[in-house]
Amino acid sequence: MSDDYAQGRRDGLRLALAALAAEEDKWAGLLGGSRSWRTNLTRQVRHKTLQVAQGRIQTILSRLTPKTGDSMDAELAAAIEKAGL
């Protein structure tokens, strides 16, 4: 796999991670806000689903990141910090 292609894949995963973080923030604000228990349950399930998806994307991103040393890439560290992971 070429370096440009691998970098593009990692960038795409970082973008997906940021989008999931934004969606999770949206649903976190709505948790418990409804009088209907079904609506609250649905919101909790969606929120948990987004958290699981973020974890899976983080795992994939970790596997695709080149192992050049013990220190984490500054760009990757900034993306993880921005996503709140």
N, C-alpha and C positions, 0 to 999 in steps of 0.2 A: 504494500500500500504506500503510495507516495506521501511525502510530508504535507503537501498542500491539501490533499484529500483528507488526511487524518486531522489536520488543523480545522478544516471545514466541518468535519463531523463533530469535533469537540465544540466548536462554536455553535453549531446547531443544538447540541445538547444543553449548552449553557443558556441559550435562548429559551428552550423548552423549560428549563429549570426556573428561569425568571418568570415565565408566563404562569407556571404552576404556583409559584410563590404569590403572585398577584391574585390569582383565583382563590388560593387558600386564605389570604387576608380578607378577601370579600366575604367568604363563607364564615370565617371566624367572627366577624362582626355581626352576623345574623344568627349565631347560635343562641338558642333559648329565647329568641325575640318574639316568637309567635305564641298565641294562646292555644293553638292546636298542637297536640302531642305528635301527631303524624308529621306535620310540617317540621317540627323540631327534630324528630327522628331522621327525617330525610336529609335535613341540613347537616346533622351529625355524621351521617353516612357519607355524604358528599365531601365533607371536610376531611374525614379519615381517609377516603379514597385519594384525595389530593396529596395528603401526607405520605401515603404509601407510594404513590407515583413519583413523588420527589425523591424518596429514598431509593427507588429503583433506578431513576435517571442518574442519581449521584453515584450509585454503584457502577453503572455502565461507564460514566465519565471517568471514574477512578481507574477502571480497567483499560480505557483507551489512552490515558495520560502516560506519556513516556516516563520510564523510571530512570531519570538522569541523576538522581541523588536523593538524599534524605529530605531536602527542603522542597516545599511545594512551590509551583509556579506562581508568580505574583498575580498574574491574570486570573488563574484558577482560584486563588485565595480570595481575590476581590469578588469574584462571581459567587463563591460560596458564602462569603460574609453578607453580600447584598441579598441573597436568598434567605439568609437567616438560619443556615444549617450549621 
